[in-house]
């Protein structure tokens, strides 16, 4: 049976994207110097503005066989290409100050987490392990990153300095796979994040890690879920659930109280939720109109609007703060 919760080499990508999983580093190999990011961008057509403000960074293969990173301006409905590589650039995450973008790339040898400027210039490697790395998530102060590292068929969540100067710790360690880290936007003191783990459920569920609590890991969902995304005020977590024919986006209270709400209620695939900085919109990926494209909706699931169009798939939205 088709399952959303296949680990898929530790990427945050939806199931259709699993074919882009990259090869594991060979033992004893050294990384080649990465090619530079293009210092200019290409303007390509996008959907007309559907309201809302700000920018979204996302991955798309619209101009390349492998995905590159683009930004979408919601006021004008135009997209701007940030990276130009023959390899995959994925998993973009905008820094809290809006000046940098962390992302996963296969440039060089292997798969690593890098940081670049929000205009696509400059490049700093953050991940240091020889295993494949992916899924960066920023600390609220912009000084650190969480990311997933995969090895031996499992996964761990790594805490590292965002300037590339070092790895600090492996968190929420468990023999089962831990992935999809999402740092709490209100966790300025200590480390608090949501993540997906297979420690109690072979198909995965959402957990929270809080280094100020004992125990520091708590289970939030039961029955299968992944891809957690915090609301800006830290009170809600959106996530994705398999419903038998596709995937739906749910939202629940971050403290585990109340009843989760299905926001999409669709027979299509609806994945990869991302909140706007004001909490008034949730961007997500859906194939309800054929190809996977970006959409937005209100936090109660109403007001669905399509953002991107074209023949290629768009995914992994991250809203500029």
C-alpha positions in Angstrom: 0.0 0.0 0.0 1.2 3.5 -0.8 2.5 5.1 2.3 3.4 8.7 3.0 5.6 7.6 5.9 8.4 5.9 4.0 11.6 7.4 5.3 12.7 8.2 1.7 16.3 8.8 2.7 15.5 11.5 5.2 14.1 14.1 2.9 11.1 16.3 3.6 10.0 15.8 0.0 6.5 14.3 -0.6 6.2 10.7 -1.9 6.1 11.7 -5.6 9.4 13.4 -5.0 11.1 10.3 -3.6 12.7 9.5 -6.9 15.0 12.5 -6.4 16.6 10.8 -3.4 20.4 11.2 -3.9 23.2 8.7 -3.6 24.9 8.0 -0.3 28.5 9.2 0.1 31.2 6.6 -0.7 33.4 5.6 2.2 36.6 7.6 2.3 35.6 10.2 -0.4 36.1 13.9 0.1 33.7 16.6 -1.0 34.6 18.5 -4.2 34.4 22.3 -3.9 30.8 23.3 -4.7 30.1 25.4 -7.7 29.0 29.0 -6.9 25.3 29.9 -6.8 24.3 32.1 -9.8 24.4 35.8 -8.7 21.4 36.8 -10.8 17.9 35.5 -11.2 15.6 34.7 -14.0 12.0 36.0 -14.0 9.5 33.4 -15.1 5.7 33.6 -15.3 3.6 32.5 -12.3 0.0 32.7 -11.3 -1.7 36.1 -10.8 -1.7 37.4 -7.3 -4.4 35.9 -5.2 -4.0 38.3 -2.3 -1.7 38.2 0.7 1.7 39.8 1.1 5.3 38.7 1.3 7.3 36.1 -0.4 7.6 32.3 -0.5 10.7 30.3 -1.4 10.1 26.9 -2.9 11.7 24.2 -5.0 10.8 23.5 -8.6 12.0 21.6 -11.7 10.4 24.0 -14.1 13.7 25.1 -15.6 15.9 22.1 -15.0 15.6 18.3 -14.8 16.7 18.6 -11.1 14.9 21.0 -8.8 16.2 24.6 -8.3 15.1 27.2 -5.8 12.7 30.0 -6.6 10.9 32.8 -4.8 7.3 33.8 -5.4 6.2 37.4 -4.7 2.6 37.2 -3.6 1.9 40.9 -4.4 2.9 40.6 -8.1 2.5 36.8 -8.7 6.0 36.6 -10.2 8.7 34.1 -9.5 12.4 34.6 -9.4 15.0 31.8 -9.9 17.7 31.7 -7.2 19.9 28.7 -8.1 21.1 27.3 -11.4 22.6 23.9 -11.0 22.5 20.5 -12.8 22.1 19.0 -9.3 19.2 19.1 -6.9 18.6 22.1 -4.6 15.8 21.3 -2.2 14.2 21.9 1.3 14.5 25.7 1.4 14.0 27.4 4.8 14.0 31.2 5.2 16.0 32.6 8.2 14.0 34.5 10.8 15.5 37.8 9.7 14.6 37.1 6.0 18.3 37.6 4.9 19.3 34.0 4.4 18.0 30.7 3.1 19.1 27.3 4.3 18.6 24.4 1.9 19.7 20.9 0.9 21.9 20.4 -2.1 23.8 17.7 -3.9 26.4 20.0 -5.3 29.9 18.7 -4.6 29.7 15.1 -3.5 26.8 13.7 -1.4 23.9 15.7 0.1 24.5 18.5 2.5 22.8 21.5 4.2 24.1 24.9 3.0 23.1 28.5 3.7 23.1 31.3 1.1 21.9 34.9 1.0 18.2 35.5 0.2 19.3 36.7 -3.2 21.0 33.5 -4.1 24.6 34.7 -3.5 27.2 33.4 -1.1 27.4 29.8 0.0 28.2 28.3 3.4 28.2 24.5 4.2 26.6 23.7 7.5 26.4 19.9 7.7 29.6 18.0 8.5 28.7 14.3 8.6 29.5 12.1 5.7 26.0 10.7 5.7 23.2 12.4 3.6 21.8 15.5 5.3 18.6 17.4 4.7 15.6 19.3 6.1 17.1 22.4 7.7 15.1 24.4 10.3 16.2 27.7 11.8 16.4 28.6 15.5 14.3 31.7 16.3 17.4 33.9 16.7 18.9 32.7 13.4 22.2 31.4 14.9 21.5 27.7 14.7 20.0 25.0 12.5 18.4 21.7 13.0 18.7 19.2 10.2 18.3 15.4 9.6 21.2 13.2 9.0 20.7 9.7 7.7 22.8 6.6 8.2 22.3 2.9 8.5 18.7 3.1 7.4 17.8 5.4 10.3 17.9 9.1 10.9 19.0 11.6 13.6 18.3 15.2 14.2 21.5 17.4 14.4 21.9 20.8 16.1 24.5 22.9 14.4 25.7 26.5 14.1 24.3 28.3 11.1 27.6 29.9 10.2 29.0 26.5 9.5 31.5 26.6 12.3 30.5 23.4 14.0 28.0 20.7 15.1 26.7 21.0 18.7 24.7 17.9 19.4 22.5 15.1 18.1 19.0 15.5 19.7 16.0 13.2 20.4 18.3 10.2 19.7 16.5 6.9 19.1 17.4 3.7 17.2 14.2 4.4 15.0 14.2 7.1 12.4 13.8 10.8 13.6 13.3 13.4 10.9 11.2 16.4 9.8 12.6 18.8 12.5 10.6 22.1 12.9 12.0 24.5 15.5 9.4 26.2 17.7 9.2 29.9 16.7 8.8 30.9 20.4 11.8 28.9 21.7 14.4 31.6 22.3 15.8 29.9 25.4 16.8 26.3 25.1 15.8 24.0 22.3 12.2 23.1 21.4 11.1 21.5 18.2 8.5 19.2 16.6 9.6 16.3 14.5 8.5 13.0 13.0 9.6 9.7 14.5 9.0 6.0 14.0 10.0 5.1 17.6 6.4 4.0 18.5 4.8 3.6 15.2 6.3 2.1 12.0 4.5 4.6 9.9 5.6 7.7 11.9 4.0 10.2 14.3 4.6 13.8 15.4 6.6 14.3 18.6 7.9 17.4 20.4 11.3 17.8 22.0 11.8 20.3 24.8 15.1 20.4 26.7 13.5 22.3 29.6 11.1 19.4 30.3 11.5 15.8 31.7 10.9 13.7 29.7 12.1 15.9 26.9 10.3 14.0 24.2 6.5 13.8 24.1 4.2 12.2 21.5 1.6 14.5 19.9 -0.2 12.4 17.4 -1.4 8.7 17.3 -2.2 6.8 14.2 0.3 8.2 11.7 1.5 11.7 10.8 4.5 13.7 9.6 5.7 17.1 8.3 5.0 19.3 11.3 4.8 23.1 10.9 4.4 25.5 13.8 2.1 28.5 13.8 4.0 31.8 14.4 2.7 32.1 17.9 3.7 28.5 18.8 0.2 27.4 19.8 -0.7 25.3 16.8 1.1 22.6 14.7 0.0 21.7 11.2 0.9 18.3 9.9 0.1 15.7 7.2 -1.9 12.4 7.5 -2.5 9.6 5.0 -6.2 9.1 4.4 -6.3 6.0 2.2 -6.3 7.7 -1.2 -4.0 10.7 -0.6 -2.8 13.0 2.1 -4.6 15.7 4.1 -3.3 18.7 6.2 -4.4 18.7 9.8 -3.9 21.2 12.6 -3.9 20.6 16.3 -2.9 22.4 19.5 0.8 22.2 20.2 0.2 21.2 23.8 -1.8 18.2 22.7 -5.2 19.4 24.0 -8.3 19.5 21.9 -9.3 17.6 18.7 -7.2 17.8 15.5 -8.9 19.4 12.5 -8.7 18.2 8.9 -8.1 21.4 6.9 -8.1 20.0 3.3 -10.6 17.1 3.2 -9.6 16.2 -0.3 -9.1 13.0 -2.2 -5.9 14.5 -3.7 -2.4 14.8 -2.1 -2.1 17.8 0.2 1.3 18.1 1.9 4.1 20.3 3.2 2.2 23.0 5.2 4.0 26.3 5.9 2.5 29.2 7.9 2.7 32.8 6.9 4.6 35.0 9.4 1.3 36.7 10.5 -0.5 33.3 11.0 -3.3 34.3 8.6 -2.4 31.8 5.8 -1.0 28.3 5.4 0.8 27.5 2.2 0.8 23.8 1.1 1.4 21.6 -1.9 -1.4 19.8 -3.7 -2.0 17.9 -6.9 -5.8 18.5 -6.9 -5.5 20.1 -10.3 -3.1 17.6 -11.8 0.6 18.4 -11.1 1.8 19.3 -7.6 1.7 23.1 -7.2 1.6 25.6 -4.3 -1.7 26.7 -2.7 -2.7 28.8 0.3 -5.6 28.5 2.6 -6.9 30.2 5.8 -6.0 28.4 9.1 -9.5 26.9 9.2 -9.1 25.4 5.7 -11.3 27.9 3.9 -10.2 30.3 1.1 -8.0 27.9 -0.9 -6.1 29.7 -3.7 -3.7 28.3 -6.2 -0.3 30.2 -6.4 1.8 28.4 -9.1 1.0 27.0 -12.5 2.8 25.2 -15.3 3.8 21.7 -16.4 6.3 21.0 -13.7 5.9 20.2 -10.0 6.5 22.8 -7.3 7.0 21.9 -3.6 8.6 22.7 -0.2 7.2 26.2 0.4 8.8 28.4 3.1 7.3 31.8 3.9 9.6 34.8 4.3 9.2 36.2 7.9 
